[in-house]
Amino acid sequence: MYPVYSMINDLVKAFDSAVSDESVYRERPLTNVYEKEDSIVVRAIVPGMTSEDISLEVVDNYLVIKAEPKSEEISGRFLRRERASGAFKKTVKLPYQLDRDKMSAKLTDGILTVELSKSEAAKPKKIEIL
Amino acid sequence: MSEKLVNRKISPAADIAENENEYNIKLDMPGVKRENISITLSEGKLEIEGKFSEDANSSETIKYREFSGGDYYRGFTLGADIEPNGVTAKYENGVLSVTMKKREEVKPRKIELLAG
């Protein structure tokens, strides 16, 4: 009886970890990519960072997000540390060619928003029927 | 099941630090506006809630998703050494920092040797 039960239990556990978000390895920072008619919007989760900590670069149709945060000073000792810290570099592939000169970024409540214009060639174009 | 996952509250990652005068808890709560955070201290339990608001607008369609915003909740059971009136909090860059003073009588005290 017991081995069967234990095997089912293992299967249930394996299934749970396969469907839960936590088991999927994702590079910091977690990033969403959205499309607008003329632009691409990238949002990344960067709690605790300031605009001086982050640098952005566009290479072809990739956005490179780099961060080198200053380490937080505490007086005393840590009882628990769960928050991710330290530098990161993440390259996000964007679904279109971009106009490198039209890019804007802002940082609000720990979320970085970058808006990049699609290049003229990538923008939707209306074709008139003659 | 999918509905349950969508409504599930996110438990924010926390750092807890201590020194001789106080405890400090830092929680990652990105995407929350200051006015949408509630902190309650009752019967030795500290409860923190935050409502997520992503400033997405309807002209955007999602292409690739790694995070989906959800509301935050986390509770902490506090020790008897915390002064209930000595709790302060600030929210900056998506990080909530709660500082709790220790009660005077539990702080380390220096004892002077009397001459004689």
gemmi code that builds the backbone of each chain (N, CA, C; Angstrom):
import gemmi

chains = {
    "A": [
        ("MET", (0.828, -1.196, 0.000), (0.000, 0.000, 0.000), (0.874, 1.262, 0.000)),
        ("TYR", (1.809, 1.286, 0.934), (2.590, 2.508, 1.130), (3.373, 2.970, -0.109)),
        ("PRO", (4.105, 2.048, -0.791), (4.883, 2.525, -1.950), (4.014, 3.190, -3.016)),
        ("VAL", (2.817, 2.643, -3.240), (1.917, 3.226, -4.242), (1.505, 4.628, -3.811)),
        ("TYR", (1.157, 4.736, -2.548), (0.731, 6.039, -2.037), (1.860, 7.058, -2.192)),
        ("SER", (3.062, 6.586, -1.843), (4.210, 7.480, -1.885), (4.527, 7.901, -3.324)),
        ("MET", (4.311, 6.950, -4.267), (4.559, 7.268, -5.665), (3.554, 8.316, -6.167)),
        ("ILE", (2.294, 8.141, -5.776), (1.267, 9.115, -6.172), (1.608, 10.478, -5.595)),
        ("ASN", (2.038, 10.462, -4.356), (2.411, 11.696, -3.689), (3.539, 12.410, -4.440)),
        ("ASP", (4.527, 11.640, -4.866), (5.640, 12.218, -5.624), (5.160, 12.817, -6.931)),
        ("LEU", (4.225, 12.096, -7.577), (3.675, 12.592, -8.846), (2.936, 13.902, -8.637)),
        ("VAL", (2.144, 13.946, -7.578), (1.390, 15.171, -7.271), (2.362, 16.317, -7.032)),
        ("LYS", (3.406, 16.024, -6.283), (4.421, 17.056, -5.998), (5.090, 17.536, -7.279)),
        ("ALA", (5.443, 16.573, -8.148), (6.109, 16.922, -9.404), (5.197, 17.794, -10.262)),
        ("PHE", (3.905, 17.447, -10.256), (2.945, 18.219, -11.037), (2.826, 19.630, -10.474)),
        ("ASP", (2.711, 19.713, -9.152), (2.590, 21.024, -8.506), (3.771, 21.927, -8.847)),
        ("SER", (4.980, 21.349, -8.778), (6.137, 22.209, -9.022), (6.241, 22.554, -10.511)),
        ("ALA", (5.689, 21.685, -11.372), (5.732, 21.987, -12.803), (4.777, 23.117, -13.170)),
        ("VAL", (3.653, 23.225, -12.471), (2.685, 24.267, -12.831), (2.856, 25.546, -12.020)),
        ("SER", (3.573, 25.483, -10.906), (3.673, 26.702, -10.103), (4.733, 27.626, -10.696)),
        ("ASP", (4.503, 28.914, -10.556), (5.402, 29.918, -11.131), (6.808, 29.824, -10.546)),
        ("GLU", (6.883, 29.474, -9.267), (8.155, 29.549, -8.549), (9.216, 28.613, -9.128)),
        ("SER", (8.766, 27.530, -9.795), (9.746, 26.552, -10.252), (10.428, 26.998, -11.546)),
        ("VAL", (9.856, 27.975, -12.222), (10.412, 28.403, -13.499), (11.536, 29.402, -13.245)),
        ("TYR", (12.681, 29.124, -13.775), (13.799, 30.034, -13.574), (13.654, 31.234, -14.495)),
        ("ARG", (13.683, 32.379, -13.903), (13.638, 33.597, -14.707), (14.715, 34.540, -14.247)),
        ("GLU", (15.313, 35.161, -15.246), (16.392, 36.085, -14.981), (15.835, 37.386, -14.416)),
        ("ARG", (16.489, 37.937, -13.424), (16.100, 39.263, -12.948), (16.432, 40.288, -14.019)),
        ("PRO", (15.664, 41.335, -14.159), (14.379, 41.561, -13.520), (13.254, 40.932, -14.338)),
        ("LEU", (12.162, 40.546, -13.665), (10.994, 40.041, -14.392), (10.496, 41.138, -15.318)),
        ("THR", (10.206, 40.754, -16.567), (9.936, 41.754, -17.597), (8.709, 41.372, -18.419)),
        ("ASN", (7.867, 42.337, -18.666), (6.747, 42.153, -19.597), (6.986, 43.029, -20.828)),
        ("VAL", (6.564, 42.523, -21.982), (6.686, 43.312, -23.212), (5.284, 43.512, -23.794)),
        ("TYR", (4.963, 44.764, -24.111), (3.650, 45.101, -24.666), (3.855, 45.781, -26.021)),
        ("GLU", (2.839, 45.676, -26.838), (2.913, 46.340, -28.135), (1.820, 47.395, -28.240)),
        ("LYS", (2.188, 48.554, -28.764), (1.218, 49.573, -29.134), (1.332, 49.740, -30.642)),
        ("GLU", (0.463, 50.574, -31.213), (0.469, 50.676, -32.671), (1.842, 51.083, -33.205)),
        ("ASP", (2.430, 52.122, -32.573), (3.695, 52.650, -33.085), (4.893, 52.358, -32.198)),
        ("SER", (4.656, 51.673, -31.102), (5.772, 51.492, -30.173), (5.686, 50.175, -29.415)),
        ("ILE", (6.783, 49.890, -28.732), (6.887, 48.720, -27.867), (7.111, 49.240, -26.451)),
        ("VAL", (6.393, 48.665, -25.492), (6.554, 49.079, -24.102), (7.113, 47.892, -23.315)),
        ("VAL", (8.195, 48.144, -22.591), (8.804, 47.102, -21.758), (8.660, 47.527, -20.302)),
        ("ARG", (8.130, 46.653, -19.464), (8.048, 46.962, -18.032), (8.836, 45.923, -17.259)),
        ("ALA", (9.659, 46.380, -16.331), (10.489, 45.462, -15.546), (10.355, 45.805, -14.065)),
        ("ILE", (10.437, 44.775, -13.247), (10.278, 44.938, -11.803), (11.638, 45.168, -11.160)),
        ("VAL", (11.850, 46.366, -10.630), (13.163, 46.715, -10.069), (13.029, 47.405, -8.708)),
        ("PRO", (12.442, 46.725, -7.718), (12.210, 47.401, -6.440), (13.518, 47.851, -5.787)),
        ("GLY", (13.483, 49.037, -5.206), (14.630, 49.549, -4.466), (15.657, 50.264, -5.315)),
        ("MET", (15.470, 50.239, -6.641), (16.487, 50.866, -7.482), (16.094, 52.286, -7.853)),
        ("THR", (17.126, 53.101, -8.054), (16.898, 54.469, -8.487), (17.389, 54.590, -9.929)),
        ("SER", (17.083, 55.737, -10.545), (17.470, 55.888, -11.948), (18.994, 55.871, -12.119)),
        ("GLU", (19.734, 56.223, -11.066), (21.203, 56.176, -11.185), (21.727, 54.737, -11.218)),
        ("ASP", (20.932, 53.804, -10.698), (21.395, 52.411, -10.631), (21.239, 51.685, -11.965)),
        ("ILE", (20.388, 52.217, -12.853), (19.987, 51.457, -14.036), (20.517, 52.102, -15.302)),
        ("SER", (20.997, 51.286, -16.232), (21.344, 51.810, -17.547), (20.653, 50.977, -18.620)),
        ("LEU", (20.272, 51.664, -19.698), (19.520, 51.022, -20.776), (20.256, 51.232, -22.086)),
        ("GLU", (20.201, 50.220, -22.916), (20.908, 50.294, -24.184), (20.105, 49.524, -25.225)),
        ("VAL", (20.030, 50.060, -26.445), (19.365, 49.327, -27.519), (20.426, 48.868, -28.510)),
        ("VAL", (20.460, 47.558, -28.748), (21.390, 46.990, -29.726), (20.534, 46.190, -30.706)),
        ("ASP", (20.543, 46.601, -31.976), (19.616, 46.028, -32.964), (18.202, 46.045, -32.385)),
        ("ASN", (17.534, 44.869, -32.387), (16.216, 44.902, -31.751), (16.235, 44.213, -30.386)),
        ("TYR", (17.282, 44.485, -29.655), (17.376, 44.013, -28.274), (17.480, 45.209, -27.338)),
        ("LEU", (16.819, 45.094, -26.204), (16.977, 46.099, -25.151), (17.805, 45.456, -24.045)),
        ("VAL", (18.891, 46.132, -23.673), (19.744, 45.606, -22.598), (19.488, 46.444, -21.343)),
        ("ILE", (19.044, 45.785, -20.285), (18.781, 46.462, -19.008), (19.890, 46.042, -18.046)),
        ("LYS", (20.634, 47.024, -17.565), (21.733, 46.708, -16.648), (21.514, 47.463, -15.344)),
        ("ALA", (21.850, 46.840, -14.224), (21.728, 47.548, -12.954), (22.901, 47.222, -12.067)),
        ("GLU", (23.417, 48.263, -11.450), (24.466, 48.082, -10.450), (24.066, 48.857, -9.207)),
        ("PRO", (23.157, 48.260, -8.425), (22.676, 49.004, -7.255), (23.752, 49.102, -6.179)),
        ("LYS", (23.698, 50.213, -5.454), (24.573, 50.357, -4.291), (24.071, 49.381, -3.226)),
        ("SER", (24.982, 48.768, -2.513), (24.516, 47.820, -1.493), (23.938, 48.601, -0.315)),
        ("GLU", (22.848, 48.062, 0.214), (22.159, 48.754, 1.304), (22.940, 48.605, 2.601)),
        ("GLU", (23.066, 49.730, 3.282), (23.779, 49.699, 4.554), (22.769, 49.440, 5.667)),
        ("ILE", (23.096, 48.520, 6.541), (22.228, 48.363, 7.703), (23.077, 48.456, 8.959)),
        ("SER", (22.436, 48.904, 10.033), (23.143, 48.879, 11.308), (22.589, 47.685, 12.065)),
        ("GLY", (23.430, 46.767, 12.388), (22.975, 45.571, 13.085), (23.181, 44.346, 12.223)),
        ("ARG", (22.304, 43.372, 12.376), (22.493, 42.119, 11.648), (21.171, 41.701, 11.015)),
        ("PHE", (21.279, 40.892, 9.948), (20.078, 40.382, 9.295), (19.562, 39.152, 10.028)),
        ("LEU", (18.266, 39.106, 10.243), (17.638, 37.906, 10.785), (17.101, 37.060, 9.631)),
        ("ARG", (16.811, 37.734, 8.513), (16.232, 37.046, 7.368), (16.554, 37.853, 6.109)),
        ("ARG", (16.939, 37.178, 5.050), (17.189, 37.874, 3.780), (16.526, 37.108, 2.664)),
        ("GLU", (15.504, 37.717, 2.087), (14.795, 37.083, 0.974), (14.877, 37.924, -0.293)),
        ("ARG", (15.071, 39.240, -0.112), (15.019, 40.129, -1.278), (16.257, 39.934, -2.150)),
        ("ALA", (16.021, 39.899, -3.453), (17.131, 39.762, -4.394), (17.954, 41.043, -4.357)),
        ("SER", (19.263, 40.898, -4.407), (20.090, 42.099, -4.410), (21.247, 41.860, -5.381)),
        ("GLY", (22.007, 42.890, -5.599), (23.167, 42.741, -6.468), (22.891, 43.169, -7.899)),
        ("ALA", (23.950, 43.145, -8.691), (23.874, 43.638, -10.062), (23.187, 42.620, -10.962)),
        ("PHE", (22.626, 43.108, -12.066), (22.102, 42.187, -13.066), (22.243, 42.791, -14.453)),
        ("LYS", (22.111, 41.929, -15.434), (22.094, 42.379, -16.825), (21.124, 41.471, -17.551)),
        ("LYS", (20.165, 42.052, -18.218), (19.192, 41.237, -18.926), (18.982, 41.791, -20.324)),
        ("THR", (18.941, 40.897, -21.278), (18.717, 41.293, -22.666), (17.329, 40.835, -23.073)),
        ("VAL", (16.521, 41.781, -23.513), (15.148, 41.473, -23.900), (15.038, 41.618, -25.411)),
        ("LYS", (14.602, 40.550, -26.057), (14.423, 40.630, -27.509), (13.097, 41.315, -27.800)),
        ("LEU", (13.132, 42.287, -28.679), (11.913, 43.019, -29.000), (11.392, 42.552, -30.357)),
        ("PRO", (10.083, 42.526, -30.507), (9.533, 41.899, -31.710), (9.641, 42.740, -32.988)),
        ("TYR", (10.208, 43.952, -32.914), (10.304, 44.787, -34.114), (11.640, 45.498, -34.152)),
        ("GLN", (11.985, 45.994, -35.329), (13.105, 46.921, -35.434), (12.670, 48.251, -34.828)),
        ("LEU", (13.608, 48.942, -34.198), (13.236, 50.142, -33.458), (13.932, 51.377, -33.978)),
        ("ASP", (13.307, 52.500, -33.723), (13.927, 53.781, -34.024), (14.773, 54.142, -32.807)),
        ("ARG", (16.078, 54.030, -32.968), (16.962, 54.149, -31.803), (16.903, 55.526, -31.159)),
        ("ASP", (16.482, 56.522, -31.918), (16.484, 57.880, -31.361), (15.234, 58.197, -30.560)),
        ("LYS", (14.247, 57.305, -30.646), (13.001, 57.600, -29.921), (12.799, 56.547, -28.838)),
        ("MET", (13.273, 56.883, -27.658), (13.172, 55.949, -26.550), (12.962, 56.776, -25.295)),
        ("SER", (12.022, 56.373, -24.466), (11.837, 57.098, -23.212), (11.687, 56.084, -22.085)),
        ("ALA", (12.111, 56.478, -20.887), (12.054, 55.558, -19.764), (11.653, 56.297, -18.506)),
        ("LYS", (10.905, 55.628, -17.658), (10.587, 56.211, -16.347), (10.535, 55.114, -15.290)),
        ("LEU", (10.667, 55.558, -14.058), (10.725, 54.627, -12.940), (9.654, 55.052, -11.934)),
        ("THR", (8.676, 54.188, -11.705), (7.597, 54.533, -10.781), (7.364, 53.396, -9.801)),
        ("ASP", (7.479, 53.662, -8.530), (7.188, 52.673, -7.481), (7.829, 51.311, -7.767)),
        ("GLY", (9.079, 51.318, -8.178), (9.789, 50.053, -8.372), (9.521, 49.352, -9.690)),
        ("ILE", (8.809, 50.028, -10.603), (8.594, 49.444, -11.932), (9.205, 50.369, -12.990)),
        ("LEU", (10.085, 49.773, -13.793), (10.726, 50.516, -14.876), (9.875, 50.362, -16.134)),
        ("THR", (9.546, 51.485, -16.765), (8.792, 51.430, -18.017), (9.630, 52.062, -19.118)),
        ("VAL", (9.886, 51.310, -20.180), (10.650, 51.832, -21.311), (9.750, 51.783, -22.530)),
        ("GLU", (9.653, 52.909, -23.232), (8.851, 52.920, -24.454), (9.773, 53.188, -25.629)),
        ("LEU", (9.700, 52.316, -26.638), (10.573, 52.426, -27.795), (9.726, 52.500, -29.049)),
        ("SER", (10.044, 53.459, -29.907), (9.285, 53.605, -31.150), (9.695, 52.543, -32.155)),
        ("LYS", (8.713, 52.015, -32.852), (9.043, 51.101, -33.950), (9.691, 51.914, -35.064)),
        ("SER", (10.584, 51.279, -35.799), (11.186, 51.979, -36.930), (10.110, 52.187, -37.996)),
        ("GLU", (10.323, 53.156, -38.869), (9.316, 53.467, -39.897), (8.900, 52.214, -40.659)),
        ("ALA", (9.899, 51.355, -40.946), (9.627, 50.160, -41.733), (8.727, 49.177, -40.981)),
        ("ALA", (8.775, 49.229, -39.641), (8.011, 48.265, -38.857), (6.606, 48.759, -38.532)),
        ("LYS", (6.360, 50.057, -38.751), (5.035, 50.602, -38.425), (3.994, 50.121, -39.422)),
        ("PRO", (2.765, 49.983, -38.949), (1.732, 49.550, -39.903), (1.552, 50.606, -40.998)),
        ("LYS", (1.326, 50.136, -42.194), (1.211, 51.067, -43.317), (-0.075, 50.762, -44.065)),
        ("LYS", (-0.799, 51.792, -44.351), (-2.048, 51.611, -45.091), (-1.743, 51.584, -46.580)),
        ("ILE", (-2.329, 50.644, -47.264), (-2.102, 50.571, -48.711), (-3.401, 50.914, -49.425)),
        ("GLU", (-3.317, 51.922, -50.239), (-4.516, 52.353, -50.963), (-4.746, 51.427, -52.158)),
        ("ILE", (-6.002, 51.118, -52.384), (-6.326, 50.332, -53.578), (-6.596, 51.305, -54.713)),
        ("LEU", (-5.894, 51.092, -55.759), (-6.080, 52.019, -56.892), (-7.315, 51.648, -57.703)),
    ],
    "B": [
        ("MET", (-9.308, 26.403, -10.876), (-7.971, 26.553, -10.322), (-7.304, 27.813, -10.839)),
        ("SER", (-7.525, 28.122, -12.134), (-6.860, 29.298, -12.684), (-7.350, 30.568, -11.978)),
        ("GLU", (-8.628, 30.575, -11.622), (-9.167, 31.751, -10.943), (-8.496, 31.934, -9.589)),
        ("LYS", (-8.273, 30.801, -8.929), (-7.619, 30.854, -7.633), (-6.203, 31.428, -7.768)),
        ("LEU", (-5.522, 31.027, -8.851), (-4.167, 31.529, -9.060), (-4.170, 33.026, -9.324)),
        ("VAL", (-5.155, 33.491, -10.068), (-5.220, 34.913, -10.405), (-5.475, 35.744, -9.155)),
        ("ASN", (-6.347, 35.232, -8.277), (-6.707, 36.000, -7.099), (-5.739, 35.832, -5.942)),
        ("ARG", (-4.808, 34.939, -6.104), (-3.856, 34.671, -5.033), (-3.049, 35.932, -4.719)),
        ("LYS", (-2.886, 36.208, -3.435), (-2.079, 37.376, -3.083), (-0.610, 37.005, -3.095)),
        ("ILE", (0.187, 37.975, -3.485), (1.623, 37.759, -3.535), (2.201, 38.042, -2.150)),
        ("SER", (3.035, 37.125, -1.696), (3.712, 37.336, -0.422), (5.043, 38.029, -0.713)),
        ("PRO", (5.172, 39.309, -0.373), (6.381, 40.029, -0.791), (7.628, 39.515, -0.076)),
        ("ALA", (8.740, 39.453, -0.801), (10.021, 39.056, -0.208), (10.420, 40.075, 0.856)),
        ("ALA", (10.971, 39.588, 1.949), (11.298, 40.478, 3.067), (12.717, 40.273, 3.561)),
        ("ASP", (13.341, 41.382, 3.939), (14.596, 41.334, 4.701), (14.268, 41.831, 6.108)),
        ("ILE", (14.745, 41.134, 7.109), (14.517, 41.589, 8.480), (15.875, 41.807, 9.137)),
        ("ALA", (16.069, 42.996, 9.698), (17.331, 43.314, 10.358), (17.042, 43.758, 11.792)),
        ("GLU", (18.033, 43.573, 12.626), (17.874, 43.915, 14.035), (19.127, 44.606, 14.536)),
        ("ASN", (18.958, 45.628, 15.347), (20.092, 46.110, 16.134), (19.617, 46.306, 17.574)),
        ("GLU", (20.423, 46.897, 18.417), (20.042, 46.895, 19.840), (18.823, 47.771, 20.137)),
        ("ASN", (18.511, 48.701, 19.235), (17.390, 49.598, 19.493), (16.112, 49.259, 18.742)),
        ("GLU", (16.242, 48.596, 17.592), (15.038, 48.417, 16.776), (15.145, 47.232, 15.810)),
        ("TYR", (13.980, 46.882, 15.259), (13.904, 45.927, 14.158), (13.503, 46.688, 12.908)),
        ("ASN", (13.955, 46.196, 11.758), (13.533, 46.807, 10.500), (13.147, 45.701, 9.526)),
        ("ILE", (11.970, 45.855, 8.917), (11.527, 44.914, 7.885), (11.433, 45.673, 6.571)),
        ("LYS", (12.087, 45.155, 5.532), (11.963, 45.742, 4.188), (11.241, 44.745, 3.298)),
        ("LEU", (10.232, 45.229, 2.579), (9.450, 44.353, 1.708), (9.421, 44.901, 0.292)),
        ("ASP", (9.660, 44.024, -0.685), (9.559, 44.410, -2.097), (8.093, 44.442, -2.495)),
        ("MET", (7.570, 45.637, -2.740), (6.166, 45.748, -3.152), (6.047, 46.664, -4.365)),
        ("PRO", (6.702, 46.280, -5.477), (6.661, 47.148, -6.652), (5.256, 47.226, -7.254)),
        ("GLY", (4.950, 48.387, -7.811), (3.666, 48.552, -8.486), (2.533, 48.983, -7.571)),
        ("VAL", (2.879, 49.347, -6.342), (1.848, 49.771, -5.390), (2.007, 51.272, -5.166)),
        ("LYS", (0.885, 51.965, -5.139), (0.945, 53.387, -4.820), (0.903, 53.540, -3.303)),
        ("ARG", (1.630, 54.543, -2.818), (1.745, 54.766, -1.378), (0.387, 54.730, -0.676)),
        ("GLU", (-0.617, 55.357, -1.296), (-1.926, 55.444, -0.626), (-2.672, 54.111, -0.611)),
        ("ASN", (-2.159, 53.129, -1.367), (-2.821, 51.819, -1.401), (-2.136, 50.778, -0.519)),
        ("ILE", (-1.312, 51.268, 0.418), (-0.656, 50.351, 1.349), (-1.343, 50.478, 2.699)),
        ("SER", (-1.638, 49.346, 3.318), (-2.159, 49.445, 4.679), (-1.313, 48.580, 5.603)),
        ("ILE", (-0.995, 49.157, 6.753), (-0.162, 48.469, 7.744), (-0.949, 48.484, 9.047)),
        ("THR", (-1.228, 47.301, 9.593), (-1.942, 47.282, 10.871), (-1.161, 46.459, 11.885)),
        ("LEU", (-1.214, 46.934, 13.111), (-0.547, 46.243, 14.209), (-1.618, 45.962, 15.245)),
        ("SER", (-1.879, 44.679, 15.476), (-2.931, 44.348, 16.412), (-2.607, 43.039, 17.103)),
        ("GLU", (-2.683, 43.052, 18.392), (-2.445, 41.858, 19.214), (-1.170, 41.118, 18.811)),
        ("GLY", (-0.115, 41.877, 18.685), (1.184, 41.263, 18.402), (1.364, 40.789, 16.978)),
        ("LYS", (0.429, 41.148, 16.088), (0.574, 40.749, 14.696), (0.655, 41.995, 13.804)),
        ("LEU", (1.681, 42.004, 12.967), (1.846, 43.093, 12.008), (1.357, 42.586, 10.661)),
        ("GLU", (0.385, 43.291, 10.076), (-0.142, 42.857, 8.783), (0.042, 43.947, 7.742)),
        ("ILE", (0.545, 43.537, 6.600), (0.853, 44.488, 5.540), (0.097, 44.090, 4.281)),
        ("GLU", (-0.624, 45.050, 3.719), (-1.357, 44.789, 2.482), (-1.065, 45.888, 1.476)),
        ("GLY", (-1.047, 45.540, 0.209), (-0.821, 46.536, -0.823), (-1.600, 46.174, -2.071)),
        ("LYS", (-2.188, 47.182, -2.677), (-2.977, 46.948, -3.880), (-2.142, 47.300, -5.104)),
        ("PHE", (-1.995, 46.341, -5.988), (-1.165, 46.537, -7.173), (-1.912, 47.356, -8.211)),
        ("SER", (-1.245, 48.336, -8.792), (-1.877, 49.048, -9.911), (-0.833, 49.292, -10.994)),
        ("GLU", (-0.968, 48.542, -12.052), (-0.053, 48.701, -13.180), (-0.644, 49.780, -14.070)),
        ("ASP", (0.204, 50.697, -14.519), (-0.362, 51.794, -15.304), (-0.443, 51.441, -16.796)),
        ("ALA", (-0.834, 50.196, -17.057), (-1.020, 49.777, -18.450), (-2.265, 50.484, -19.019)),
        ("ASN", (-2.254, 50.759, -20.287), (-3.475, 51.323, -20.850), (-3.990, 50.435, -21.965)),
        ("SER", (-5.223, 50.719, -22.373), (-5.935, 49.772, -23.227), (-5.369, 49.688, -24.643)),
        ("SER", (-4.495, 50.642, -25.013), (-3.937, 50.563, -26.362), (-2.772, 49.579, -26.431)),
        ("GLU", (-2.438, 48.964, -25.269), (-1.325, 48.013, -25.245), (-1.838, 46.577, -25.305)),
        ("THR", (-1.149, 45.753, -26.095), (-1.443, 44.316, -26.038), (-0.190, 43.601, -25.564)),
        ("ILE", (-0.399, 42.591, -24.743), (0.749, 41.889, -24.176), (1.401, 40.993, -25.227)),
        ("LYS", (2.739, 41.034, -25.308), (3.469, 40.174, -26.238), (4.205, 39.074, -25.496)),
        ("TYR", (4.661, 39.405, -24.302), (5.512, 38.467, -23.573), (5.390, 38.798, -22.088)),
        ("ARG", (5.078, 37.783, -21.279), (4.799, 38.084, -19.869), (5.631, 37.229, -18.924)),
        ("GLU", (6.295, 37.886, -17.992), (7.000, 37.166, -16.921), (6.384, 37.456, -15.561)),
        ("PHE", (5.690, 38.584, -15.447), (5.034, 38.864, -14.167), (3.602, 39.293, -14.424)),
        ("SER", (2.730, 38.936, -13.495), (1.379, 39.459, -13.556), (1.112, 40.058, -12.190)),
        ("GLY", (0.747, 41.293, -12.200), (0.590, 42.007, -10.941), (-0.506, 41.396, -10.090)),
        ("GLY", (-0.287, 41.386, -8.814), (-1.311, 40.938, -7.899), (-1.174, 41.731, -6.622)),
        ("ASP", (-2.214, 41.702, -5.818), (-2.135, 42.418, -4.555), (-1.195, 41.677, -3.611)),
        ("TYR", (-0.637, 42.421, -2.677), (0.339, 41.853, -1.745), (-0.281, 41.668, -0.360)),
        ("TYR", (0.143, 40.614, 0.309), (-0.221, 40.464, 1.724), (0.890, 39.712, 2.442)),
        ("ARG", (1.247, 40.176, 3.616), (2.139, 39.384, 4.470), (1.921, 39.767, 5.924)),
        ("GLY", (1.885, 38.757, 6.773), (1.720, 38.998, 8.210), (2.946, 38.520, 8.968)),
        ("PHE", (3.271, 39.226, 10.037), (4.397, 38.836, 10.892), (3.919, 38.795, 12.338)),
        ("THR", (4.320, 37.770, 13.056), (4.030, 37.727, 14.482), (5.195, 38.381, 15.203)),
        ("LEU", (4.880, 39.367, 16.026), (5.950, 40.130, 16.661), (6.223, 39.604, 18.064)),
        ("GLY", (7.459, 39.780, 18.481), (7.820, 39.397, 19.843), (7.317, 40.431, 20.846)),
        ("ALA", (7.404, 40.072, 22.110), (6.909, 40.958, 23.167), (7.843, 42.148, 23.399)),
        ("ASP", (8.990, 42.161, 22.716), (9.964, 43.234, 22.975), (9.739, 44.474, 22.118)),
        ("ILE", (8.634, 44.513, 21.362), (8.398, 45.667, 20.490), (7.462, 46.675, 21.145)),
        ("GLU", (7.840, 47.939, 21.040), (7.036, 49.035, 21.585), (5.939, 49.361, 20.563)),
        ("PRO", (4.667, 49.080, 20.897), (3.600, 49.241, 19.892), (3.476, 50.679, 19.348)),
        ("ASN", (3.885, 51.670, 20.147), (3.791, 53.044, 19.662), (5.046, 53.500, 18.924)),
        ("GLY", (5.990, 52.593, 18.780), (7.252, 52.981, 18.152), (7.424, 52.383, 16.772)),
        ("VAL", (6.315, 52.246, 16.027), (6.397, 51.648, 14.692), (6.242, 52.745, 13.641)),
        ("THR", (7.214, 52.849, 12.729), (7.121, 53.842, 11.655), (7.377, 53.140, 10.329)),
        ("ALA", (6.884, 53.747, 9.229), (7.045, 53.098, 7.932), (7.267, 54.141, 6.859)),
        ("LYS", (8.049, 53.757, 5.861), (8.144, 54.611, 4.671), (8.170, 53.735, 3.422)),
        ("TYR", (7.736, 54.313, 2.308), (7.663, 53.574, 1.039), (8.411, 54.364, -0.009)),
        ("GLU", (9.390, 53.708, -0.621), (10.238, 54.402, -1.575), (10.656, 53.427, -2.668)),
        ("ASN", (10.522, 53.826, -3.915), (10.978, 53.003, -5.054), (10.461, 51.570, -5.006)),
        ("GLY", (9.225, 51.392, -4.562), (8.654, 50.052, -4.548), (9.054, 49.194, -3.360)),
        ("VAL", (9.741, 49.800, -2.384), (10.148, 49.040, -1.193), (9.530, 49.669, 0.050)),
        ("LEU", (8.827, 48.853, 0.824), (8.251, 49.329, 2.075), (9.220, 48.997, 3.203)),
        ("SER", (9.497, 49.993, 4.038), (10.414, 49.778, 5.157), (9.676, 50.084, 6.459)),
        ("VAL", (9.565, 49.094, 7.331), (8.853, 49.272, 8.604), (9.891, 49.155, 9.727)),
        ("THR", (9.969, 50.184, 10.546), (10.929, 50.171, 11.653), (10.165, 50.101, 12.966)),
        ("MET", (10.570, 49.164, 13.818), (9.874, 48.950, 15.089), (10.852, 49.088, 16.232)),
        ("LYS", (10.580, 50.038, 17.101), (11.482, 50.260, 18.239), (11.304, 49.159, 19.281)),
        ("LYS", (12.405, 48.823, 19.927), (12.309, 47.853, 21.021), (11.898, 48.588, 22.295)),
        ("ARG", (11.228, 47.901, 23.163), (10.840, 48.511, 24.442), (12.085, 48.823, 25.266)),
        ("GLU", (11.992, 49.944, 25.982), (13.136, 50.410, 26.761), (13.702, 49.316, 27.658)),
        ("GLU", (12.803, 48.572, 28.308), (13.288, 47.627, 29.328), (14.031, 46.425, 28.746)),
        ("VAL", (13.918, 46.214, 27.400), (14.653, 45.071, 26.847), (15.976, 45.489, 26.201)),
        ("LYS", (16.183, 46.806, 26.086), (17.439, 47.257, 25.474), (18.610, 46.973, 26.399)),
        ("PRO", (19.756, 46.703, 25.817), (20.917, 46.463, 26.683), (21.242, 47.718, 27.490)),
        ("ARG", (21.662, 47.521, 28.680), (21.922, 48.663, 29.559), (23.330, 48.541, 30.126)),
        ("LYS", (23.951, 49.672, 30.232), (25.300, 49.670, 30.787), (25.184, 49.888, 32.288)),
        ("ILE", (25.882, 49.111, 33.028), (25.798, 49.262, 34.473), (27.098, 49.861, 34.988)),
        ("GLU", (26.942, 50.984, 35.631), (28.126, 51.680, 36.144), (28.570, 51.016, 37.443)),
        ("LEU", (29.864, 50.877, 37.570), (30.397, 50.354, 38.830), (30.508, 51.518, 39.806)),
        ("LEU", (30.009, 51.333, 40.960), (30.091, 52.398, 41.939), (31.476, 52.393, 42.570)),
        ("ALA", (31.931, 53.575, 42.806), (33.237, 53.674, 43.462), (33.104, 53.189, 44.897)),
        ("GLY", (34.123, 52.647, 45.418), (34.070, 52.221, 46.820), (34.613, 50.862, 46.875)),
    ],
}
model = gemmi.Model(1)
for chain_id, residues in chains.items():
    chain = gemmi.Chain(chain_id)
    for i, (resn, *xyz) in enumerate(residues, 1):
        res = gemmi.Residue()
        res.name, res.seqid = resn, gemmi.SeqId(i, " ")
        for name, pos in zip(("N", "CA", "C"), xyz):
            atom = gemmi.Atom()
            atom.name, atom.element = name, gemmi.Element(name[0])
            atom.pos, atom.b_iso = gemmi.Position(*pos), 0.0
            res.add_atom(atom)
        chain.add_residue(res)
    model.add_chain(chain)
structure = gemmi.Structure()
structure.add_model(model)
structure.setup_entities()
